[in-house]
Amino acid sequence: MKKELTAKLHSIETFGAVDGPGIRTVFFLQGCPARCRYCHNPDTWDMNNGAAGVLTAEEAVRKAKRGRPYYGPSGGVTFSGGEPLIHGEFLAEAIDALHEEGIHCAIDTSGTYFDGKSEEAIEKADLVLLDIKHTDPVEFKKLTGRDMDALFRVIEAVNETDTSVWIRQVIVPGLNDTEEYVRGLKEFIKAVNKVEKVELLGYHSMARTKYEKLGISYPLEGVKDMDGTRLKELQEIVENPV
């Protein structure tokens, strides 16, 4: 008898509107190998935690079906984290089960982890939300504590499987909030075949209280939240075809 696969679950968000197209049920899975300086979910890092217990494919389908009346033509389920590709084998099974119910599935990955099970999960997904932490290898390492190898393997996998991609980039004042960086980002993501959308996300410091509760020093202490007007200016550069 095949053993039922599970993933450690941090939390579930219903009516999610910022984790892919439409209204979505978002499963935040536990565990992440990166230590991004602007991470807003440090409580998802430890693989051994999981405040909401464990998730099975059957349970994912049951909870996702509750939200189906609100999904409309474009909504569905997003697996986020943490880093969901740590749970690649589970993702593949859960996505198959959700597809049997006609539910659209997205994976929101930090691009900091890839193993032998990741490609199957990416192939089965309808959409990958791919975070680009930084386009420069040295800065990427400083920001995440990880090398860029996993990111390049994720890009290779989405290209080989022809999976649709939304690119996401957090813009942090003093780190990557220049026109030069954003133009470089446009060049960098030309390596991704099926990019449907590029989103620049403004850094905010709302997670500071989480760090305090966990007894962790906040890495970007003193950095101001990203200015909305400046963010729009940079987004226009991304969207300009020139």
Buried (B, 14 or more C-beta within 10 A) or exposed (E): EEEEBBBBBBBBBEEBEEBBBBBBBBBBBBBBBBBBBBBBBBBBBBBEBBEBEBBBBEBBBEBBEEBBEEBEEEBBBBBBBBBBBBBBBBBBBBBEBBBEEEBBBBBBBBBBBBEEBBBBBBBBBBBBBBBBBBBBEEBBBEBBEBEBEBBEBBBBBBBEBEBBBBBBBBBBBEBBBEEEBBBBBBEBBEEBBEBEBBBBBBBBBEBEEBBEEEEBEBBBEEBEEBEEEEBEBBBEBBEEEE
